[in-house]
């Protein structure tokens, strides 16, 4: 493992090591070790015993658990929408929509005499949570519409100094929301989906003489409907997002986790305003693809080192996830008075 190699190398050079320094990337502390001779060697490794010092600093962009939070229209908890309405093309709107990734950034580094001995970068404890719910600008789902909207994002940045190297560590998640809605013109209702992708740890390490290694946890996902139907309504809706969770170590390395999903939803409610019961059925599927990609590009003076990894698939799912029907008492119109 690259981390073990790093520990062994830094221990062997302890006698020639300047005092250790620490810096924070979000809530995680990293220890910087370097030689007394400028440019001889520099190494970085996680320092979990110092994490409490980083948590106390309260960097902007942290969620309620003090993790980094990036994405689209998320609040400070990274679990719900900041703004209730997100305008979309074709007179559509996304109601309560957001995509938020809660994560920690992992990285390690060992450069000796301007040569890369090892480098690691990626994410730990990552969860992407989203709510997608599209209707038109009058709150109806009638006219067919299909479109998408891209959301750029200003990265979270952390400036670190590694001996003679000044680096900016950036974390971001540019996202595209997609929607395809077709419903009976007279229909009215809320149809959407809530999606959670628990990725756990996902990072890569490169070690000179050994090549690449990849650490990933078993990925889990949850999907649930948002549905409040009207009388005699029928709708077919496909909602989704494409996100790229990114970490960059200055010009040295980057790591991307690319998540693409689509949720097809079919709703059919049979009944009339005078009926005692409303028979409603809902079908939901999920198409999910997760892949990762990385690159190391170290160029200084006459020393050039470039290695690329991926893209490699982490998870694929394509199939039905939910079918349910139930009979409901239709809601009573506001203008009616009920006498018991």
C-alpha positions, 0 to 999 in steps of 0.5 A: 500500500502507498500509505505504508510505503510513505510511513516507512520512507518518512520514518527512515528519514526522520533524522533529516526531517524538519519539524512537522507541520499540519494543515486542514482540508475540511475537517481532516488534518494532514501532516507535512514532513519535509527534509531540512535540505530544501527540495530534497523530499516532502511527504504528506499523510493523514493525521487523524489525531489532529482532526479535532483541530480542523473541526473547530475551525469551521470552514465554509462549505461544511455540513452539519456533520462538518463534512465538505458539502458540494452540489446544487441548491443544497442547504447547510445540512446537505440534506435538503433544498436551499431555495424552494424553486429552481427555474428550468427551461421550457417553462418548467420548474424544479420544486424542492430540488437539490443534489448534495454530496457530503464527503471528506477528501483524502490525499497523501504525497511523497516526492523525493528529489523532484520524483514522485514516489507515491501519491493518493487522492480521493474521497472518504465517507461520501453520500450523494442525496437528491430530490427531483420533482418537476412541474410547469410554472403554474404547478401543473404537469400537463404539457409535454416537456423535455430538457436539461440544465447545467449548474456550474459551481465555484469549488471549495478551495484550500491553500496548502504549502508543502515545503517549496510547493504552493498548492490549491486543493479544490473540491466541486461537483458540477451537475446537470439536471435532466427531465422528460415529463408527459402527462394528461393535460387535465392532470395535476399532482406532484411526481418526483423522486428522492435518490441517495447514493452511499459510496463510502470510501473511493480513492486511488493511490499510485506507488512508484514500481507498483503502479495503481491501487484502488480502494472502494467500499461497496456502494449502496443506493436508495430511491423513493417516490414523491407522489400526490395524485389528482383525480383521473390523472396519468403521467410518465416522468423521467428525472435524473442528474449527472454529477462529477464529484471532483478533487484536485491537488493543484496541477499534480493530480485529480480524481473524479467520481462520475454519477449518472442516473435516471428514474422513470416514473409512471403514475396512473390514478383512476377515479372522479371527483364524485367517487368514493375511492381513487385507485392509484398505481405507481411504477418506478425504475432506476438506471444508475452508473458510477465510474471513477477516473484519475490522473497524476501530472507532475512537471517541474524543471526537466522532470515530467511524470504523467500517469492516467487511470480509468475511467473504470466502472464502479456500479451499474444498475438498470431495472425496476425498483418499485410497483405499488397500487392503493385505493385512497379516499380522494381529497375533499375540495375546499369549497365543500362542507363536510357534515358528520 
